[in-house]
Amino acid sequence: MPYPETAEGFVIKDYKKWSDFEKQEFKLKPFEDEDIDIAIDACGVCGSDVHSITGGWGETPLPLCVGHEVIGRAIKVGDKVKDIKVGDRVGVGAQIGADLTCQNCKADQENYCPNAIDTYGAPYPDGTIAQGGYASHIRAHQYFTFKIPDNIETSIAAPMMCAGLTVYSPLVRLGCGPGKKVAIVGIGGLGHFAVMWASALGAEVYVISHSPEKKEDAMKMGAKHFIDSTQEEWAKPYAFTFDFILNASDMTHKFNLSQYFSTLKVMGKFHNVGMPDEPIKVMMQDFASNGCYIGTSHIGNRPEMLAMLELASKQNIKSWVEEIKISEKGCKEAVERVKKNDVHYRFTLTGFDEAFGKRA
């Protein structure tokens, strides 16, 4: 039976054939009073999608429909939904559920809820497996559904739902703002947002990159300085310079981390949002020269999402995106190019009406 009992999407059935998508129906969870049904119009392609369909982050239930940067139209709202009405343009990010009653949720830390539900690959309480946005529809709780400002285009808004929030949250929590010197490592899907947000928040932004050809782009995004980390002694001129570093690369396991740590001020932080498939190796002595810290974070919370969208709207900040029509072929191209880092700097899947028909 089609919608409203099921949605139709492009799924992966075998980790060994991780880019071979097939179109099929999958079950939606039972509709509840705080749920919103969304007819999807665009979905960003996240590095997390690739890590998931390749099994790089561990096994998930198959078949799997990935995608957690969803923009679409609300076509059905539950009786207890307060701020969304049918016809509104809305977005959903990488989290689609939480208990909303635990101490973390009550403190606006629902992204760290022990009962959090990821947008795809996670079980709902009834046993239904959440499926993502390479699909005709998604059913989301109102707390994890966000109205999109009118002046942010759909294809531009999509990557903000995960990539944008994943870097906005730690930037704000680490105190990014005027008077701060902030370094961004890795100018890709995450890093390009980090440069734009950090600049918009008023920090002096440095980019550390092993791709010197990206200097011009980095400056257009708002960076004031560009550091070429392919140079052997690149870190020496920047000893004790940065209040914190936001690392958006997923190749951290190949870094000489002591070099990066040396550029931090005393008690500075090396914060990671890129998640490599491989473990990293550090010595405790690497932290001793300046008492620095290393850490990471998980997406962001609802207030941060709303603040990020407001910042993008007010300052006219735009994701750097390339659109690809959704289909078996389009999904394959997108994930394979993300795997090869052949993206400038984010993909958004569009053309959902062509793939799934008009939905109301």
C-alpha distance (Angstrom), angle and dihedral (degrees) to the residues before:
residue distance angle dihedral
M1 . . .
P2 3.85 . .
Y3 3.81 127.8 .
P4 3.02 130.8 -3.5
E5 3.81 89.1 38.1
T6 3.80 95.4 36.5
A7 3.78 141.3 14.7
E8 3.78 128.2 -145.4
G9 3.77 121.5 -127.3
F10 3.77 148.8 152.9
V11 3.80 108.6 -93.3
I12 3.80 140.3 -175.9
K13 3.80 117.4 -134.4
D14 3.82 102.7 179.8
Y15 3.81 131.1 37.2
K16 3.80 89.1 -146.0
K17 3.81 88.8 58.3
W18 3.79 93.6 41.1
S19 3.80 96.3 155.2
D20 3.81 97.8 43.5
F21 3.79 103.1 101.1
E22 3.79 124.5 -169.1
K23 3.78 127.2 -166.1
Q24 3.79 113.6 -125.3
E25 3.79 143.8 140.5
F26 3.79 123.0 -97.6
K27 3.78 133.6 -173.2
L28 3.79 121.9 -96.1
K29 3.79 119.6 -145.1
P30 3.82 116.6 -104.4
F31 3.82 112.0 -76.5
E32 3.82 113.9 -110.0
D33 3.81 136.1 -171.6
E34 3.82 95.0 -94.7
D35 3.80 95.6 44.1
I36 3.79 129.5 110.4
D37 3.80 124.8 -159.7
I38 3.78 113.7 -144.7
A39 3.80 128.1 -162.9
I40 3.78 100.3 -145.8
D41 3.82 119.9 -128.4
A42 3.82 100.2 170.2
C43 3.78 140.5 6.1
G44 3.78 129.0 -168.0
V45 3.79 120.0 -132.2
C46 3.80 110.4 -125.4
G47 3.79 130.4 -165.8
S48 3.79 84.8 -122.7
D49 3.80 88.2 66.0
V50 3.80 90.2 59.1
H51 3.81 93.9 44.5
S52 3.82 88.1 51.5
I53 3.82 100.4 47.1
T54 3.81 92.5 44.6
G55 3.82 92.0 49.7
G56 3.80 90.0 -120.6
W57 3.78 92.4 136.2
G58 3.80 94.6 40.6
E59 3.75 134.1 -82.7
T60 3.80 123.6 -42.3
P61 3.81 128.2 -176.9
L62 3.80 113.2 -78.8
P63 2.97 139.7 -109.4
L64 3.80 89.7 51.5
C65 3.79 131.7 -173.6
V66 3.79 107.7 -162.0
G67 3.79 130.8 -165.9
H68 3.80 127.2 108.3
E69 3.80 103.4 177.3
V70 3.78 96.7 83.7
I71 3.81 129.0 171.2
G72 3.78 122.1 176.4
R73 3.79 148.2 118.7
A74 3.79 125.6 -69.6
I75 3.81 105.9 -120.7
K76 3.82 99.9 168.6
V77 3.81 130.8 21.9
G78 3.78 129.7 -169.2
D79 3.80 123.3 -117.8
K80 3.83 92.9 -104.7
V81 3.80 97.1 47.6
K82 3.82 108.0 119.7
D83 3.79 112.9 -178.7
I84 3.82 105.1 27.8
K85 3.78 126.1 71.8
V86 3.78 132.7 -175.6
G87 3.79 109.5 -77.2
D88 3.80 96.7 29.3
R89 3.80 118.0 132.7
V90 3.80 106.6 -122.7
G91 3.77 142.5 171.1
V92 3.80 137.5 -144.4
G93 3.78 125.5 -161.3
A94 3.78 136.7 -166.4
Q95 3.83 96.3 -56.1
I96 3.77 123.7 60.7
G97 3.80 103.6 168.1
A98 3.82 148.0 23.2
D99 3.79 135.5 161.0
L100 3.86 90.3 -106.3
T101 3.81 89.0 -156.0
C102 3.83 105.3 78.1
Q103 3.80 124.3 95.2
N104 3.79 91.9 -99.5
C105 3.79 93.9 52.2
K106 3.80 91.7 46.6
A107 3.82 88.6 53.3
D108 3.83 93.8 52.4
Q109 3.79 90.0 -102.2
E110 3.79 96.0 116.7
N111 3.80 89.5 136.3
Y112 3.82 85.3 70.8
C113 3.81 95.8 45.3
P114 3.83 110.6 138.1
N115 3.81 87.5 -136.8
A116 3.79 96.6 46.8
I117 3.81 117.5 145.7
D118 3.79 118.3 -144.6
T119 3.79 116.4 -137.3
Y120 3.80 91.2 -112.3
G121 3.78 136.8 20.2
A122 3.82 95.5 21.6
P123 3.81 128.3 110.0
Y124 3.80 123.1 -116.0
P125 3.83 117.1 -141.8
D126 3.82 89.9 -96.6
G127 3.82 90.8 54.9
T128 3.80 97.3 -105.1
I129 3.80 111.2 139.5
A130 3.79 114.0 -127.1
Q131 3.79 112.6 -120.6
G132 3.77 126.6 -161.1
G133 3.75 143.6 -126.6
Y134 3.80 105.9 -75.4
A135 3.78 80.7 94.0
S136 3.78 148.5 86.1
H137 3.81 96.2 -104.8
I138 3.76 143.1 7.1
R139 3.81 128.3 -161.0
A140 3.81 112.7 -145.5
H141 3.81 139.4 175.2
Q142 3.80 113.1 -111.2
Y143 3.83 92.5 -118.8
F144 3.80 89.8 62.6
T145 3.81 95.7 43.2
F146 3.80 119.8 89.2
K147 3.79 133.5 -165.7
I148 3.79 111.3 -124.0
P149 3.82 117.5 -134.0
D150 3.78 112.1 -110.8
N151 3.81 94.9 -120.6
I152 3.81 95.6 56.5
E153 3.80 110.2 87.3
T154 3.80 117.1 -128.8
S155 3.82 95.5 -116.9
I156 3.82 90.3 46.6
A157 3.81 93.6 47.9
A158 3.82 96.3 50.8
P159 3.84 99.2 74.9
M160 3.79 90.6 46.2
M161 3.81 89.9 67.1
C162 3.82 92.3 74.3
A163 3.80 113.0 -1.6
G164 3.78 93.3 41.0
L165 3.80 95.2 47.6
T166 3.80 94.2 41.7
V167 3.81 90.6 64.5
Y168 3.81 99.1 30.2
S169 3.82 92.7 59.8
P170 3.83 98.3 56.2
L171 3.81 92.3 39.8
V172 3.80 90.4 58.2
R173 3.80 94.7 40.3
L174 3.81 91.2 50.4
G175 3.78 91.3 53.5
C176 3.79 102.5 -104.5
G177 3.79 109.8 -178.1
P178 3.80 146.4 95.6
G179 3.80 113.9 -18.4
K180 3.81 93.7 23.9
K181 3.79 125.3 115.3
V182 3.79 108.3 -147.3
A183 3.81 128.1 -177.6
I184 3.78 122.6 -155.5
V185 3.81 117.8 -157.9
G186 3.80 117.2 -155.8
I187 3.80 123.5 20.2
G188 3.77 102.8 -140.7
G189 3.78 135.9 104.1
L190 3.80 93.1 -42.2
G191 3.78 99.4 28.9
H192 3.78 97.0 54.0
F193 3.80 88.9 57.9
A194 3.81 90.5 47.0
V195 3.81 91.5 55.9
M196 3.80 92.9 48.2
W197 3.82 95.5 45.4
A198 3.81 94.3 44.3
S199 3.79 90.8 50.3
A200 3.81 92.1 46.2
L201 3.81 89.7 50.7
G202 3.81 89.6 56.4
A203 3.81 104.2 -106.3
E204 3.80 125.7 138.2
V205 3.79 100.2 -110.1
Y206 3.79 126.8 -148.7
V207 3.80 123.1 -175.9
I208 3.81 120.8 -148.2
S209 3.79 109.9 -163.8
H210 3.80 141.3 157.7
S211 3.82 88.2 -149.4
P212 3.81 106.6 77.7
E213 3.80 90.0 179.5
K214 3.81 87.7 71.4
K215 3.82 93.8 64.4
E216 3.81 94.8 98.3
D217 3.81 91.7 49.9
A218 3.81 91.7 47.6
M219 3.78 91.4 53.8
K220 3.81 91.5 48.6
M221 3.81 88.2 53.1
G222 3.80 91.0 56.2
A223 3.81 106.7 -89.2
K224 3.81 116.2 143.7
H225 3.81 96.6 -163.7
F226 3.81 135.7 30.4
I227 3.82 123.1 -156.9
D228 3.80 119.4 -163.7
S229 3.81 105.2 -143.8
T230 3.80 92.4 -169.0
Q231 3.82 87.2 78.5
E232 3.80 110.7 96.7
E233 3.82 97.7 -129.2
W234 3.79 97.5 29.6
A235 3.82 94.9 133.2
K236 3.81 99.7 53.6
P237 3.82 98.5 81.7
Y238 3.80 90.2 51.4
A239 3.81 101.2 52.7
F240 3.84 111.5 149.4
T241 3.83 91.8 -1.1
F242 3.79 110.5 120.6
D243 3.79 129.6 70.0
F244 3.79 86.6 -154.0
I245 3.78 141.9 -17.7
L246 3.79 122.0 -134.8
N247 3.79 108.3 -154.2
A248 3.79 112.0 -155.6
S249 3.80 95.8 169.4
D250 3.80 122.6 106.5
M251 3.81 91.6 -155.8
T252 3.81 94.9 76.9
H253 3.80 91.4 125.3
K254 3.82 86.9 70.3
F255 3.82 95.6 50.0
N256 3.77 127.2 105.5
L257 3.79 89.5 -129.5
S258 3.80 95.0 -170.9
Q259 3.82 88.0 68.0
Y260 3.79 92.0 55.4
F261 3.80 93.2 43.9
S262 3.81 90.3 53.0
T263 3.80 91.0 64.2
L264 3.81 93.5 59.4
K265 3.76 124.7 98.5
V266 3.80 117.7 -117.0
M267 3.82 107.7 -63.8
G268 3.80 89.8 8.1
K269 3.78 121.7 154.4
F270 3.81 133.4 -123.2
H271 3.78 101.8 -156.8
N272 3.80 122.6 -170.1
V273 3.78 129.1 -151.5
G274 3.81 95.8 156.5
M275 3.80 109.6 86.1
P276 3.83 115.5 -155.2
D277 3.78 121.6 -157.2
E278 3.83 88.6 -130.1
P279 3.83 128.6 68.3
I280 3.79 120.1 -107.6
K281 3.80 124.6 -129.6
V282 3.79 124.5 -142.2
M283 3.78 136.5 164.0
M284 3.79 119.8 -135.4
Q285 3.81 86.9 -128.0
D286 3.82 88.5 65.8
F287 3.80 89.1 71.9
A288 3.79 97.5 45.9
S289 3.81 102.7 81.3
N290 3.81 93.7 66.4
G291 3.81 105.6 6.6
C292 3.80 91.3 -114.9
Y293 3.79 128.1 169.2
I294 3.80 136.4 -139.2
G295 3.78 125.3 -151.4
T296 3.78 147.9 136.7
S297 3.79 140.7 -143.7
H298 3.79 142.0 -147.8
I299 3.83 120.0 -120.4
G300 3.84 111.0 -72.0
N301 3.78 142.5 -91.0
R302 3.80 132.9 -93.3
P303 3.83 96.7 -96.3
E304 3.81 89.7 51.4
M305 3.80 91.8 50.1
L306 3.80 91.1 52.0
A307 3.81 92.2 46.7
M308 3.81 91.7 47.9
L309 3.81 92.6 51.7
E310 3.81 89.8 48.3
L311 3.82 90.8 50.7
A312 3.80 91.6 49.7
S313 3.79 91.0 48.0
K314 3.80 96.4 47.5
Q315 3.81 96.3 43.4
N316 3.81 95.5 36.6
I317 3.82 92.6 -123.2
K318 3.78 112.9 176.5
S319 3.80 131.4 -163.9
W320 3.81 113.7 -123.6
V321 3.80 99.3 -120.8
E322 3.77 142.4 168.1
E323 3.80 116.3 -155.7
I324 3.81 122.7 -135.4
K325 3.80 123.9 -175.4
I326 3.79 110.9 -115.5
S327 3.83 114.4 -114.1
E328 3.79 136.5 111.3
K329 3.80 87.7 -80.2
G330 3.80 94.7 43.2
C331 3.81 94.2 49.8
K332 3.79 90.4 47.8
E333 3.78 92.7 51.1
A334 3.79 92.5 47.3
V335 3.80 98.4 50.7
E336 3.81 94.2 41.1
R337 3.79 91.4 51.8
V338 3.81 91.6 46.7
K339 3.80 88.2 51.9
K340 3.83 88.9 53.9
N341 3.82 93.1 43.2
D342 3.79 87.5 -118.3
V343 3.80 95.9 143.7
H344 3.80 132.6 105.9
Y345 3.04 91.7 -134.4
R346 3.80 115.4 -58.0
F347 3.80 137.7 1.5
T348 3.79 124.2 -135.7
L349 3.78 119.3 -166.3
T350 3.81 111.0 -140.1
G351 3.81 137.5 164.4
F352 3.80 94.9 76.0
D353 3.81 93.5 152.8
E354 3.79 88.8 58.2
A355 3.79 91.9 50.6
F356 3.82 99.9 39.6
G357 3.81 106.1 16.9
K358 3.78 127.6 -119.9
R359 3.78 110.7 -39.5
A360 3.79 126.6 -162.1
